Amino acid sequence: MAMKKFLNDPANLTTELLEGLAACYKDKVKLVNERIVVRAQPKCSCKVAVITLGGSGHEPALSGFVGEGMLDASVVGDIFAAPGAQKLFEAFEMFQRPAGILLITLNHNGDRMSANKALRMAQKAGILVKEIVVHEDIAQGIDTPIEDKRGLGGCIPLIKVVGAAAEAGQSLDQIWALGSRFNDNVATLSVALRTATHPQNGGEIGHLADDEMEIGMGQHGEGGGGIMPVKSANETAEIMLDRLMQATKLASGDRAFLIINGSGATTGMEQLIVYRRAAQVMADKGITVIPGIVDEILTVQEMAGFQMILAKVDTEIICALRAKSNAPYWVCNG
């Protein structure tokens, strides 16, 4: 696949995109220490800080969700690469407070290695940090051990939930418990029609034939073993939803929150059609689908496809999802 992008020096991609984010949303975020995106208007230091880390190239995630009611800081790595532990520890030092810090880590090897090292450094320095590891990808099977499940777009509504609780002044233990409950009741499955290219070298990340799609592809285009002939929007939605409902144990009388997260090159038209069918199926099964999201929140460059993110929710989590927030890519009036 030939790469056609509006870029300058590939070596400066992360720096330039972060500078662009800060310039565009300067009332919401600012860039400090080159790779740490923080709130332009910090919340009271008496409240728990929420921090995450991850590679760039997946915009708007993760830095696009820094802001009131969401993240206090996003520590950014190079394209598709985790930041180093020292940079994450810098953020811990910056947000050290008696109320503590909640760290959200996606379950990928690089992110976990950096997080684990930074957590050890924080413990040695007397900085209070608790961690939630996002592991909601069910591509390898519902019964796959948690430690082997990848973190995908389910991290974004999780950040919304814990961010709302932190903004409301809940304790670190309360926020961790709420976030863990959401984390245990959310599942994600991805599908791709076309893979992406690496924006620094133009290399193709995987390959799919013109008549193929793959269910279960990972965040960076890693294969999921679900290659099949291209299906219609309804068929694709039904295949994916069936697995996700099994994973979340959704049943008649439950409430569900559904996100269709575009991977970068799939139109809003297609995503809305998929959401429509998934919502219909759940309604027919007696499940109440609360207002959801159809948007690009965690992308893979120009990959064509989407992630279907499904969560079983209760009243407390619904209130957190609807609470006021003012991040560049998630504004909610409460």
C-alpha positions in Angstrom: 0.0 0.0 0.0 1.5 3.3 -1.0 1.6 5.9 1.8 0.2 9.3 1.0 0.2 11.6 4.0 0.8 15.3 4.7 4.0 15.0 6.8 7.2 16.8 7.3 10.3 15.1 8.7 9.2 11.6 9.9 11.5 11.9 12.9 9.5 14.9 14.2 6.0 13.4 13.9 5.2 13.0 17.6 6.7 16.5 18.5 4.7 18.2 15.8 1.4 16.5 16.4 1.6 17.3 20.1 2.5 20.9 19.4 -0.5 21.0 17.1 -2.8 19.6 19.7 -1.7 22.1 22.3 -2.0 25.0 19.8 -5.5 24.0 18.7 -6.9 23.3 22.2 -4.8 25.7 24.2 -7.8 26.5 26.5 -7.9 22.8 27.4 -4.4 21.3 27.3 -0.8 22.3 27.3 2.4 20.5 26.5 5.2 20.2 29.2 8.5 18.5 29.3 8.1 17.7 25.5 6.0 14.6 25.9 3.5 15.2 28.7 0.1 16.6 27.8 -1.6 18.1 30.9 -4.8 20.1 31.6 -4.5 23.8 30.9 -6.6 24.4 34.0 -5.5 21.9 36.6 -8.0 20.6 39.1 -7.6 21.0 42.8 -4.5 19.1 44.1 -6.8 17.8 46.9 -8.3 15.4 44.3 -6.9 12.2 42.8 -5.0 12.7 39.6 -5.6 10.4 36.6 -2.7 9.6 34.3 -2.2 7.4 31.3 0.6 6.5 28.9 0.9 5.2 25.4 2.4 5.6 21.9 1.4 8.2 19.5 -0.1 7.5 16.1 -3.6 6.6 17.4 -5.0 10.1 17.5 -7.1 11.5 19.1 -6.2 8.9 21.9 -4.8 9.2 24.4 -3.9 12.9 24.7 -7.2 14.0 23.2 -8.9 13.0 26.4 -6.9 15.2 28.8 -9.2 17.8 30.3 -11.8 18.5 32.9 -13.6 15.3 34.0 -11.1 13.1 32.3 -7.3 12.8 32.3 -4.9 15.0 34.2 -2.0 13.9 32.1 -1.1 11.8 29.1 2.6 10.6 28.8 3.3 10.1 25.1 5.7 7.8 23.3 6.9 7.7 19.7 4.7 6.3 17.0 3.3 3.0 18.2 5.8 2.9 21.0 5.5 3.3 24.8 7.2 6.2 26.5 10.0 5.4 28.8 9.5 4.8 32.5 11.5 7.9 33.4 9.1 10.1 31.5 6.1 8.5 33.2 7.8 9.0 36.6 8.2 12.7 35.7 4.5 12.8 35.5 4.1 11.1 38.8 6.4 13.6 40.4 4.5 16.5 38.8 1.2 15.2 40.2 2.3 13.9 43.5 -0.3 14.6 46.2 -1.8 13.1 49.4 -5.0 12.1 47.5 -2.8 9.9 45.2 -2.7 9.1 41.5 -4.6 6.6 39.4 -2.6 5.2 36.5 -4.5 3.7 33.5 -2.3 1.3 31.5 -3.3 -0.6 28.4 -2.2 -4.2 28.4 0.6 -4.1 25.8 4.2 -5.2 26.6 5.9 -1.9 26.2 3.3 0.0 28.2 3.4 -2.5 31.0 7.2 -2.6 31.1 7.4 1.2 31.4 4.5 1.4 33.9 5.9 -1.4 36.1 9.3 0.3 36.3 7.8 3.7 36.9 5.6 2.3 39.7 8.6 0.8 41.4 10.3 4.2 41.2 7.2 5.9 42.6 7.0 3.5 45.5 10.6 4.1 46.3 10.0 7.9 46.2 6.9 7.6 48.4 4.5 8.7 45.7 1.0 7.0 46.1 -0.1 5.4 42.8 -2.7 2.7 42.1 -3.0 1.1 38.6 -5.8 -0.2 36.5 -4.7 -2.4 33.5 -7.1 -2.3 30.6 -7.6 -5.8 29.1 -10.9 -5.8 27.3 -10.0 -7.3 23.9 -11.7 -10.6 23.4 -10.1 -11.5 20.1 -8.3 -14.5 21.5 -11.4 -15.9 23.1 -13.7 -15.0 26.0 -11.9 -17.4 28.4 -8.4 -16.2 27.6 -6.6 -15.3 30.8 -6.8 -11.6 31.6 -3.0 -11.1 31.4 -3.1 -12.2 27.8 -5.9 -9.9 26.7 -4.9 -6.6 25.0 -6.2 -3.2 25.9 -8.1 -1.4 23.1 -10.5 1.4 22.8 -12.4 0.5 26.0 -9.7 2.5 27.8 -11.5 5.7 26.7 -14.9 5.2 28.4 -12.9 3.9 31.4 -11.0 7.1 31.6 -14.4 9.0 31.4 -15.7 7.0 34.3 -12.7 7.3 36.6 -12.2 10.9 35.6 -15.7 11.8 36.6 -15.2 10.1 40.0 -11.9 12.0 40.5 -13.5 15.3 39.6 -16.2 14.6 42.1 -13.6 14.2 44.9 -13.9 10.5 45.5 -11.0 8.7 47.2 -8.3 6.8 45.3 -9.7 3.5 46.6 -13.3 4.4 45.6 -12.2 5.5 42.1 -10.1 2.4 41.6 -13.0 0.2 42.7 -15.4 2.0 40.3 -12.9 1.8 37.4 -12.2 -1.8 38.0 -15.9 -2.6 38.0 -16.2 -1.0 34.6 -13.1 -2.6 33.4 -14.5 -6.1 34.3 -17.7 -5.4 32.4 -16.5 -4.0 29.1 -15.4 -6.0 26.1 -14.0 -4.9 22.7 -13.6 -6.7 19.3 -12.1 -5.1 16.2 -12.5 -5.7 12.5 -10.4 -4.6 9.6 -11.0 -4.4 5.9 -7.6 -2.8 5.1 -4.5 -2.5 7.2 -2.5 0.7 7.9 1.0 1.9 7.1 3.6 3.0 9.6 3.8 6.8 9.1 7.6 7.0 9.7 8.7 4.4 7.1 5.7 3.7 5.0 5.8 0.0 5.9 2.5 -1.9 5.5 1.3 -3.3 8.8 -0.2 -6.7 7.7 -2.1 -7.5 4.6 -5.7 -8.3 3.7 -6.9 -9.3 0.2 -9.5 -7.1 -1.4 -12.2 -9.7 -0.7 -11.2 -10.3 2.9 -11.8 -8.9 6.3 -10.3 -9.8 9.7 -12.1 -9.9 13.0 -9.9 -9.6 16.1 -7.1 -7.5 14.6 -5.0 -5.7 17.3 -4.4 -2.0 17.9 -1.3 -1.9 15.7 -2.6 -4.2 13.0 -1.6 -7.4 14.7 -3.4 -10.4 13.2 -6.4 -11.8 15.1 -6.8 -15.1 13.2 -10.3 -14.2 12.1 -9.9 -13.7 8.3 -13.0 -14.3 6.4 -14.8 -13.1 3.2 -16.1 -9.5 3.6 -19.6 -9.5 5.2 -22.4 -6.9 5.1 -22.7 -4.3 7.8 -25.5 -6.2 9.5 -23.7 -9.6 9.3 -20.5 -8.1 10.7 -22.4 -6.4 13.5 -24.2 -9.6 14.5 -21.0 -11.7 14.5 -19.2 -9.3 16.7 -22.1 -8.4 19.0 -22.8 -12.1 19.7 -19.3 -12.6 21.1 -19.3 -9.3 23.0 -22.6 -10.1 24.6 -21.3 -13.4 25.7 -18.2 -11.7 27.2 -20.2 -9.1 29.1 -23.0 -11.5 30.1 -25.6 -9.1 28.9 -29.2 -10.3 29.3 -32.7 -9.1 29.1 -33.3 -6.3 31.6 -29.7 -5.1 31.5 -28.4 -1.7 30.4 -25.6 -1.4 27.8 -23.3 1.3 26.5 -22.1 0.8 22.9 -19.3 2.6 21.1 -18.4 2.1 17.4 -14.8 3.4 17.2 -13.6 4.0 13.7 -10.0 2.8 13.0 -9.1 5.7 10.7 -10.4 5.1 7.2 -14.0 3.9 7.7 -16.7 6.5 7.1 -19.2 7.7 9.6 -21.9 6.4 7.3 -20.6 2.8 7.7 -20.1 3.1 11.4 -23.7 4.4 12.0 -25.1 1.5 10.0 -23.2 -0.9 12.2 -24.3 0.8 15.4 -27.9 0.7 14.1 -27.9 -3.1 13.7 -26.2 -3.8 17.0 -28.7 -1.5 18.9 -31.6 -3.3 17.1 -30.4 -6.7 18.1 -29.9 -5.7 21.8 -33.3 -4.0 21.9 -34.9 -7.1 20.5 -33.3 -9.1 23.4 -34.8 -6.7 26.0 -31.5 -4.9 26.7 -31.7 -1.1 27.2 -29.1 0.6 25.1 -28.2 4.0 26.6 -27.0 6.8 24.3 -23.7 5.8 22.8 -20.9 7.0 20.6 -20.0 6.6 16.9 -16.7 8.3 16.3 -13.0 7.9 15.9 -11.5 7.8 19.4 -8.6 5.4 19.1 -7.3 5.0 15.5 -4.6 3.2 13.6 -3.6 5.7 10.9 -5.6 4.8 7.7 -6.7 1.4 8.8 -10.2 0.6 7.4 -12.4 -1.0 10.0 -13.7 -0.3 13.5 -13.8 -1.5 17.1 -17.1 -2.4 18.7 -16.9 -1.6 22.4 -19.7 -2.9 24.6 -20.2 -2.4 28.3 -22.7 -3.6 30.8 -23.5 -0.6 33.0 -25.3 0.3 36.2 -26.7 3.6 37.5 -23.4 4.8 39.0 -21.4 4.2 35.8 -24.1 5.8 33.6 -23.9 8.9 35.8 -20.1 9.0 35.4 -20.4 8.6 31.6 -22.8 11.5 31.5 -20.9 13.7 34.0 -19.4 17.0 32.9 -16.2 16.8 30.9 -14.3 19.2 28.7 -11.5 17.3 26.9 -10.6 18.1 23.3 -12.4 15.0 22.0 -15.0 14.4 24.7 -17.2 17.3 25.8 -20.2 16.6 28.0 -22.4 19.2 29.7 -23.4 16.9 32.5 
